[in-house]
Amino acid sequence: MAETPTSPLEATLAYAEDFHPEDEILRLARQRSLEVGISPTSPSGGAALCFLASAVNARAVVEIGTGCGVSGLWLLRGMRPDGTLTSVDVEPELQRLARQSFAQAGFSGGRVRLITGRALDVLPRLSDGGYDMVFCDGAMQEYGDYLAESVRLLRTGGVVVFDNALWHHRVADPARRDPDTVAVRELGKLVRSDERLRPLLLPLGGGILAAVKLAG
């Protein structure tokens, strides 16, 4: 049971989180994730992914971090009916569970391409400018490298999205200096300083950092 909000801010954030209820398929995928110790994107974060995929009319999407398929389901629901999700994860067992989630949702094998491997080994093999959207939810200390690869992979007008961009409220606290927090904080600086990108930070779930790739 969710904790009762204790402040107006907490109540507002809880209201935003509950604004996007999950159906049974998503709830089952989330349950599988929690059972194997994976923290999937929040319902509001998932809704943001679905919205962004719809907004860019996404046909080709790359996902870093398959997990048990929660974020992939949200992405697929926002993509074009003929779109393909390419999802990368180092854990084949997680991808097996994700495939169950995709099948239950009615997404055929042709809609999803699962690649088992380390993202920084797989991404260089994907086509320059061939993707509408890249979603990053992998190793946070590799986020800066994911950004560089994502900019290469995206077409002009495509969107890169990072989950956990606020990392349990740690990123905003300069006293927090653990490696993951520092890496996410540095990612924010990289995105803001890159003239090829137009960024947006949303306080949804663990934080969603998105950026559009500009022309030129």
C-alpha positions, 0 to 999 in steps of 0.5 A: 500500500502506498504511503499517505502523502505528508505534504502538499508537494508529496500529494501533488506528486502522488496525484501525478503518479496515479494519473496513469493507472497500469492495466493487468499486463503492466502490473504483471510485468512490474510484479515480475520485475520486483520479484527478481529485484529490478526497479522498473520505471514508474507508471508516470515515467512509463506514460512519459515514454509512451507520450514521447514515442507517440509525439515523434511518431516513432518507428525505430526505438532503442532501449538500453535496459530491457528489464522485465519489459515494463518500459518496453510495453509503454514504448511499444504502445506509443510507437507506430503499429509497424514500429520495432523496439530494439532492446539491449540487456546483459541478462538473458533471463530478464529478457526471457521474462520481458518476452513473456510480457510482450507476448501477453500484450500481443506484440509479435516477435517482429515488433521486438528485437532483443539483444543480449549484451553490454550496451556499449558493445552493442550500440556501435553496431547500430545505424547512424541516424536510424532511430527516432528515440533512444531510452536509457535505463542501464548502468548510470555510470555509463550514462555519458557514453550512452548520450554520445551513442544516442546522439549518433543513433538519432535522426534529427528531431529524434529524442533521447530519454534517461530514467532516474535523472533525479536518482531518489532526490540525490542529484539535487543534493551537492553533498551526495558524491557517490559514483552513480549520483555524480554520473547522473549529475554530470549527464545533466551538465553534458545535455545542457551544454550540448548545442545539438540538443534541446533538453527537458527535465521532468520530476516524474518517478525517479526523474526523466531527462529528455532531449530533442536532437536539433538539425545541424 
